[in-house]
Amino acid sequence: MSKKVKEIIATARKENRTFLLEPESKQLMKEIGIITTDFQVAKNSKEAIKVANEIGFPIVMKILSPQIIHKTDAGGVKLNINSEKDTEKAFKEILASAKKYDSKAEIRGVLIEKMVKPSTEIIIGVTRDPTFGPAIMFGLGGIFVELLKDVSFRIAPIKAEDAREMIHEIKALPMLQGFRGGPNVKLELIVDVLMKISQLTIDYIDDILEIDLNPIFAYEDKILTVDARIILTK
């Protein structure tokens, strides 16, 4: 068990939150060895420009507020920002949209992260079954998970062999094996993430209710978690 993970969960508990903020979720992922996009939080537009230059354009900007879970609905997300001028403009627009969406929302800044090259999307998650406990989920992300419900499940904890079976169970597996010029992904990289998520779930079984890593971009030589959402137990 990681001291840092415990601290992240304790901070949310102290604030009576049953979810982690996105930077907390991503920090937690990094703590257990899962690669995420580079990110920092900016409190004002001047800071945003500094951070954008440090991370490198193009960037993504997202509102950071405990009261705003669905950032897109609040107009709190800007993609593909390419210059200092656009960063400043986007910062102001995000804040204005967030205040309009919820005037009482506590704004903690704007999350700035690297806009990465898209690739085949996968989803890895955890849901809690009332009878069997935490279940690990794997599937292709994006429209595949919404439209085709092409996912596989195993009850945690899982072994490497279970993880491999999960990957081979989905119908869309050829999408990860070079189909029509797509990436030929090293499947053991996905096995590694599934195992780490399984272990995290068991280590913090009293605290973690749900995990949603979606999308994860799968490249030939790495897999990169772009978005992470963690729900805590009540």
TAWO-V649955 format. One record per pair of residues at least 6 apart in sequence whose C-alpha atoms are under 8 Angstrom apart, sorted by the first residue. I is the first residue (numbers start at 1). J is the second residue. Records with the same first field share a line. If there is no record, write none. Layout:
# TAWO-V649955
I = J ; J
This chain:
# TAWO-V649955
1 = 203
2 = 31
4 = 28 ; 31
5 = 28 ; 31
8 = 24 ; 28
9 = 20 ; 207
12 = 18 ; 19 ; 20
17 = 66 ; 232
18 = 231 ; 232 ; 233 ; 234
19 = 229 ; 230 ; 231 ; 232
20 = 229 ; 230 ; 231 ; 232
21 = 64 ; 65 ; 66 ; 229
22 = 64 ; 227 ; 228 ; 229
23 = 39 ; 40 ; 111
25 = 228 ; 229 ; 230
26 = 36 ; 227 ; 228
29 = 35 ; 36
30 = 36
32 = 196 ; 200
33 = 196
34 = 193 ; 196 ; 224 ; 225
35 = 223 ; 224 ; 225
36 = 224 ; 225 ; 226 ; 227
37 = 113 ; 114 ; 116 ; 224 ; 225 ; 226
38 = 55 ; 113 ; 114
39 = 55 ; 111 ; 112 ; 113 ; 114
40 = 51 ; 111 ; 112 ; 113
41 = 48 ; 51 ; 109 ; 110 ; 111 ; 112
42 = 48 ; 51 ; 109 ; 110 ; 111 ; 112
43 = 108 ; 109 ; 110
44 = 91 ; 109
45 = 87 ; 88 ; 91 ; 92
46 = 88
48 = 87 ; 88 ; 91 ; 110 ; 112
49 = 84 ; 87 ; 88
51 = 112
52 = 59 ; 84 ; 87 ; 112
55 = 113 ; 114
56 = 114
57 = 81 ; 82 ; 83 ; 114 ; 115
58 = 80 ; 81 ; 82 ; 83 ; 114 ; 115
59 = 79 ; 80 ; 81 ; 82 ; 112 ; 113 ; 114 ; 115
60 = 77 ; 78 ; 79 ; 80 ; 81 ; 112 ; 113 ; 114 ; 115
61 = 76 ; 77 ; 78 ; 79 ; 81 ; 90 ; 91 ; 110 ; 111 ; 112 ; 113
62 = 71 ; 76 ; 77 ; 78 ; 94 ; 110 ; 111 ; 112
63 = 71 ; 76 ; 77 ; 94 ; 95 ; 98 ; 107 ; 109 ; 110 ; 111
64 = 107 ; 108 ; 109 ; 110 ; 111
65 = 105 ; 106 ; 107 ; 108 ; 109
66 = 105 ; 106 ; 107
67 = 105 ; 106
68 = 74 ; 98 ; 102 ; 105
71 = 77
74 = 97 ; 98 ; 101
75 = 94 ; 97 ; 98
76 = 94 ; 95 ; 97 ; 98
77 = 94
78 = 90 ; 94
79 = 115
80 = 115
81 = 87 ; 90
91 = 110
95 = 107
98 = 105
99 = 105
118 = 217
119 = 182 ; 183 ; 217 ; 218 ; 219
120 = 140 ; 141 ; 175 ; 176 ; 182 ; 183 ; 217 ; 218 ; 219
121 = 140 ; 141 ; 142 ; 214 ; 215 ; 216 ; 217 ; 218
122 = 138 ; 139 ; 140 ; 141 ; 142 ; 214 ; 215 ; 216 ; 217 ; 218
123 = 137 ; 138 ; 139 ; 140 ; 141 ; 145 ; 212 ; 213 ; 214 ; 215 ; 216
124 = 136 ; 137 ; 138 ; 139 ; 194 ; 211 ; 212 ; 213 ; 214 ; 216
125 = 136 ; 137 ; 138 ; 197 ; 210 ; 211 ; 212 ; 213
126 = 134 ; 135 ; 136 ; 137 ; 201 ; 209 ; 210 ; 211 ; 212
127 = 134 ; 135 ; 136 ; 137 ; 209 ; 210 ; 211
128 = 134 ; 135 ; 209 ; 210
129 = 135
132 = 155
133 = 155 ; 156
134 = 155 ; 156 ; 201 ; 205 ; 209
135 = 153 ; 154 ; 155 ; 156
136 = 153 ; 154 ; 155 ; 156 ; 194 ; 197 ; 198
137 = 151 ; 152 ; 153 ; 154
138 = 151 ; 152 ; 153 ; 166 ; 167
139 = 145 ; 150 ; 151 ; 152 ; 167 ; 170
140 = 150 ; 151 ; 172
141 = 214 ; 215 ; 216
142 = 214 ; 215
144 = 150
145 = 151
150 = 170 ; 171 ; 172
151 = 170
152 = 166 ; 167 ; 169 ; 170
153 = 166
154 = 162 ; 166
156 = 198 ; 201 ; 202
157 = 198 ; 199 ; 201 ; 202
158 = 195 ; 198
159 = 195
160 = 191 ; 192 ; 195
163 = 191 ; 194 ; 195
164 = 187 ; 188 ; 191
167 = 173 ; 187
175 = 182 ; 183
176 = 182 ; 183 ; 184 ; 185 ; 218
177 = 183 ; 184 ; 185
178 = 184 ; 185
183 = 218 ; 219 ; 220
184 = 219 ; 220
185 = 218 ; 219 ; 220 ; 221 ; 222
186 = 220 ; 221 ; 222
189 = 222 ; 223
190 = 223
201 = 208
206 = 233
207 = 232 ; 233
208 = 230 ; 231 ; 232 ; 233
209 = 230 ; 231 ; 232 ; 233
210 = 230 ; 231 ; 232
211 = 228 ; 229 ; 230 ; 231
212 = 228 ; 229 ; 230
213 = 225 ; 226 ; 227 ; 228 ; 229
214 = 225 ; 226 ; 227 ; 228
215 = 225 ; 226 ; 227
216 = 223 ; 224 ; 225 ; 226 ; 227
217 = 223 ; 224 ; 225 ; 226
218 = 224
